[in-house]
C-alpha cells in the first residue's frame, strides 16, 4: 500500500471513530420537547418545543410560535434579542405556562445535555427547564 493510501485510510478511521463518540443528539436539528418547567411537569396535551439553529431559537410555547436570536454552544445559552411571538390567546393555564417558559428562556445562561435530555440552567446553575429530544 502506498503512503498516501495509508494516510487516507487513517483519516477515514479517525473520522469514523470520532463519529462513534459523538452524542446521539445535537442541538442543531433536534426538536426539544418540554418535559419540566421550574421543577413542575409540563402541562398535558400541550406541546412546547425548542428548536436551536446556528444563531437563533424558535418553536411553539404551547400556544404561540416564538423566535429569538441566540448564542448557543459549548454549554452557553444566551438570548441576544427579545423573544418575538404570534399573539394567539389560549386557556389561562396554557398562557401561564407559556409566560413562564418565556421567562425561563430569558433567564437561561447555560445548558447541558444528558442522554436524550437538554437542561436549561440559570446563571447560578439552577435548572430552569428540562426537554426531551424528539428527532424525526
C-alpha positions in Angstrom: 0.0 0.0 0.0 1.3 3.5 -0.8 2.0 6.0 1.9 -0.8 8.3 0.5 -3.3 5.4 0.7 -2.3 4.8 4.3 -2.9 8.4 5.2 -6.4 8.3 3.6 -7.3 5.1 5.5 -6.0 6.6 8.8 -8.1 9.8 8.2 -11.2 7.7 7.4 -10.8 5.6 10.5 -10.3 8.6 12.7 -13.5 10.2 11.2 -15.4 7.0 12.0 -14.1 6.9 15.5 -15.0 10.5 16.2 -18.5 10.0 14.7 -19.0 7.0 17.0 -18.0 9.1 20.0 -20.4 12.0 19.1 -23.5 12.3 21.1 -26.6 10.6 19.8 -28.3 14.0 19.5 -27.1 17.5 18.8 -28.5 20.9 19.4 -29.0 21.7 15.8 -31.6 19.7 14.0 -33.2 18.3 17.2 -36.7 19.3 18.3 -36.6 19.5 22.1 -40.0 19.0 23.8 -40.6 20.5 27.2 -40.9 17.9 30.0 -40.5 20.1 33.1 -40.6 23.8 33.7 -39.5 25.2 37.1 -39.4 21.7 38.6 -43.0 21.0 37.6 -44.2 18.7 34.8 -45.2 20.4 31.5 -49.0 20.6 31.0 -50.6 17.5 29.5 -51.9 17.9 25.9 -49.8 21.0 25.4 -46.8 20.9 23.0 -43.9 23.2 23.9 -40.8 22.9 21.7 -37.4 24.4 21.4 -35.5 24.3 18.1 -32.0 25.6 18.0 -30.3 26.7 14.8 -27.0 28.4 14.2 -27.8 31.8 15.7 -31.5 31.6 16.7 -34.0 29.6 18.6 -37.7 29.1 17.9 -40.6 26.8 18.4 -44.0 26.6 20.0 -44.7 27.8 23.6 -47.8 25.8 23.9 -50.0 28.5 22.4 -47.9 30.6 20.1 -44.9 30.3 17.7 -41.9 32.2 19.0 -38.3 33.0 18.0 -35.3 34.9 19.2 -31.7 35.4 18.2 -29.3 33.5 20.5 -25.8 32.3 21.1 -25.9 28.6 21.9 -23.0 26.3 22.1 -20.3 24.9 24.2 -22.6 24.9 27.3 -23.7 28.6 26.8 -27.3 29.6 26.1 -27.9 33.3 25.8 -30.6 35.2 24.0 -29.2 38.1 22.1 -32.6 39.6 21.1 -36.0 39.9 22.7 -38.4 37.0 22.1 -41.0 37.6 19.4 -44.1 35.5 19.0 -47.5 35.3 17.5 -50.4 36.7 19.5 -52.9 33.9 19.8 -55.0 33.6 23.0 -55.2 30.2 24.8 -56.8 29.0 28.0 -55.2 30.6 31.1 -53.2 27.6 32.3 -51.6 27.3 28.9 -50.9 31.1 28.8 -49.4 30.9 32.3 -47.0 28.1 31.2 -46.1 30.0 28.0 -45.2 33.1 30.0 -43.1 31.1 32.5 -41.4 29.4 29.6 -40.6 32.7 28.0 -39.1 33.9 31.4 -37.0 30.7 31.6 -35.6 31.2 28.1 -34.7 34.8 29.0 -33.1 33.8 32.3 -31.1 30.9 30.8 -27.4 31.2 30.8 -26.2 27.7 30.2 -27.3 24.2 29.2 -26.2 20.6 29.5 -27.1 17.5 27.5 -27.5 14.2 29.3 -28.7 11.2 27.5 -31.6 12.5 25.3 -32.4 15.4 27.5 -31.5 19.1 27.3 -31.4 21.0 30.6 -31.5 24.8 30.6 -29.7 26.4 33.6 -29.7 29.9 35.1 -26.5 31.8 35.9 -26.3 30.0 39.3 -26.6 26.6 37.7 -30.2 26.0 38.8 -32.4 24.1 36.5 -35.0 26.2 34.6 -36.4 23.7 32.1 -35.9 20.1 31.0 -36.5 18.9 27.5 -36.5 15.6 25.8 -35.2 15.0 22.3 -37.8 14.4 19.6 -36.0 13.5 16.4 -37.6 12.9 13.1 
